[in-house]
Amino acid sequence: MAQNSNNKTYDLEERTFLFAKNCRLFVGKLPKTLGNQEDGRQFIRSSGSMAANYIEANESLSKKDFVMRAKICRKEAKESCLWLRLVDTANNPFLEKERQELFQEATELRKIFGSIVEKSK
């Protein structure tokens, strides 16, 4: 698997899979508040949807289908950023650091999918 100097994978199927997996691990560490339970469920759904839709994009039968799936990936990455902003880490510095890292990855993935959509026009 190709990696750059920051140890980020270029294989987007693997990268989106790892993002979804790390999101699940993060949600499991959050304080058990009603808000975190609801926002955490939505966050898990959006991160997993991004990974699943990218797999679907790679299996698409047409360019139009590929672009539509890439747009969904971009939308789910944006949505993941929202849920990350909403969850409550109770000012735990370790959870805050993890949240920032996940937010950065979601932002990078949003930009990657945005670029794919623009280049596919």
N, C-alpha and C positions, 0 to 999 in steps of 0.2 A: 504494500500500500504506500503510495507517495505521501511524503510529509514535507512541510517547509521547515525553516529554521526555528519557528516557534512551536514545533511539534504538533501543528494542526494538520489534520488529514485533508487531502484533496479529494478523496473518494467521498462524494456527497451522500451516497447511501449509508456508508459507515458513519460519517460525521453526523447525519441527522438521527441515525439510530442511537449513537452515543449521547447526543443531546437529549433525546427522549428518555433514555435510561437514567442519565444524570438528573433530569428533572424529577423523575419518580423518587430517586434516592433523597433529593433535596426536600421534597414535600413530606416525606416520612420523618424528617428531622424537625419540622416546624412545630411550634406550640399548637396544641389541639384546641383551637378556638373555632367557633362556628364559621367565622369569616375565612379562616385558613382552610377549613374543610371544604367549603364551597369553592373558593378561589383555587385551591389545590386541585380539585377534581377538574375544573375547567383548564387549568394549566397542563395537567397530565393529558387531557384530551387534545389540546391544541398542539403540544409538542409531538405527540404520537401521530396525529393527523399529518403533520408536516413530513415526518419520516415515511409514512405510508403513501402519501400522495407523490413523493419523489420516486418511490419504487414504481408506482403507477405511471408516472411520467416516462420513466425509462422503458416501460413496456407499451407505451402508447402506439396506436396504429396510424396516427396521422400527426402532422405538425400542429394542427389546430388543437388536438387533444393534449399534446405535449405542453403547449403554451398555457392551456387552461389549467392543467395540473401544476405547472410552475407558478401560476398566479395564486392558486390555492395555497401552495407552499409559502409564498410571500405573505399572504394574508394570515396564515397560521403563525408565522414567525412574529408578525406584528402583534397578534393577539397574545402570544407567549410573553412578549415584553410587557403588555398591560397587566397580565396576571402576576408577573414578577414584581411589578410596582405596587400591587395591591396586597400581597401577602405580608403578614406581620412576623418579623423575626424577633420581636421583643428586645430589640437592640443588642442581640447576641452578636459579638464581633465575628465569630466564625461563620454564622449563618449569613450575616451581611456580606462578608467576603465572597461566600459561595453564590449569593444572589447576584452580586455584581459580575462575577465571572459568567454566570448563566445569562445575564442580561447582555453582556458583551457578545457572547456566542450567538444569541438570538438576533442581535442587531447585525452581526456579520452575515448570518444566514439570510436575513431579510435583504441585505444589500446584494448578496450573491444571486438570490432568486430574482430580485429586481433587475439585475444585469442580464440574467438569462432571458427574462421576458422581453427586455428592450432589444437585445441582440437577435431575438427570434422574430421580430416584426418584419 
